[in-house]
Amino acid sequence: MTRYFIDAWDPAYGSNIEPDGGFAGPSEQSTAQVDADVEVPSDAWQPLLPAPGLRPPRVILLVDGVRRIDAGLWTEEEDGGSYPGLAASYAAGVVRCDLDRGAAELAGARVQRGLFTASPSATDAVAGSIRYAIQRVTGNGEQSKLPAAIQAPLTALEVDVSTEARAGAGDDDLLVVDGPLRNRRQLARTIGYIKTQHRQYLPPRLAAVVTSLKPGQRSPVFLTGTTWGAYSWYLRLPGRPGAPWAGIVRAECSADLPPAAAFALADLALVTLPRFASTAYKDPRAPQNLIPIAGLERRLRAMLGDSRLLHRALTQSAARAAYETATRNR
């Protein structure tokens, strides 16, 4: 049985894995290959409006996930070695917005917990009635890289709750994933919603078209050739005027779609997303942090439980196991 030693340092200090706001604009040039001639020739780029009379779908499903490190830990191996690990909680949920009824409701939410480590001998960590299922990390398990390992199971959980929320529904809906699509491209009628712009995908001349957008306008669609290739476009949400990138978000959809379907999704996003934009006096991340997403984040974080109690339970469990091991070896 692997022994664990829980870090006494509160993981809330210096271990926050939620991204910062940073709405000033992209600060890093992307290395992705970009085809800007997909919808409009790059030398004819200009702000675009949706087709006249286009209406949003009847139902919009907004998906988000949250994650939190409950404790850092170290294992004790039989050969005297040790591996770092993280005990993390994560949750995913879906808000269903019915525009006909003017109602929004939680369509599903689930919480999971995992113990992330490269230790070959590690097993589940149990703290009272809470179990952190082992999530084996490949490679040498560097401590600094462990938080990134949480993304894959969180994405899988988001896919599960999205699929469950859509079960038995018709095809008049739009699924909005908070963040890049990554490996959720198989979900139909789905767009990724990226509210924080860290990387610049376009050359300055085309980026100037983006910053010239007015609320309710979008850029032409372009194709990115990253690991998770996608059709992408920018749009500006309604809000107070400010810096050039204020209110600008990037949306994306699967590169497996026919181009015409991608253009249609871009127009659909343009007539749908602005109605959910937040306001500055309610949300410091306005207008990018959509109102249903903000409410869902609060609900999911509450579902994760009290991090202090979980940290204490993990510490007590590890101390109890160490005492029992020492007693047996006398």
Sequence and secondary structure as in RCSB ss.txt:
>XXXX:A:sequence
MTRYFIDAWDPAYGSNIEPDGGFAGPSEQSTAQVDADVEVPSDAWQPLLPAPGLRPPRVILLVDGVRRIDAGLWT
EEEDGGSYPGLAASYAAGVVRCDLDRGAAELAGARVQRGLFTASPSATDAVAGSIRYAIQRVTGNGEQSKLPAAI
QAPLTALEVDVSTEARAGAGDDDLLVVDGPLRNRRQLARTIGYIKTQHRQYLPPRLAAVVTSLKPGQRSPVFLTG
TTWGAYSWYLRLPGRPGAPWAGIVRAECSADLPPAAAFALADLALVTLPRFASTAYKDPRAPQNLIPIAGLERRL
RAMLGDSRLLHRALTQSAARAAYETATRNR
>XXXX:A:secstr
  EEEE SS TTTT   S    TT   EE  S EETTSSS GGG   B   TT    SEEEEEEEEEEEEEEEEE
E TTS   EEEEEEEEEEEEEEETTTTEEEEEEEEEEEEEEE  SS   EEETTEEEEEEE  TT  GGGTGGGG
HHHHHHHHHHHHHHHHTT  S EEEEEEB  GGGTTSTTEEEEE S  EE S HHHHHHHHT  TT B   EEE 
STT EEEEEEE S    STTTTEEEEEEETTS HHHHHHHHHHHHHHGGGG   TTT TTTTTS HHHHHHHHHH
HHHT  HHHHHHHHHHHHHHHHHHHHHHT 
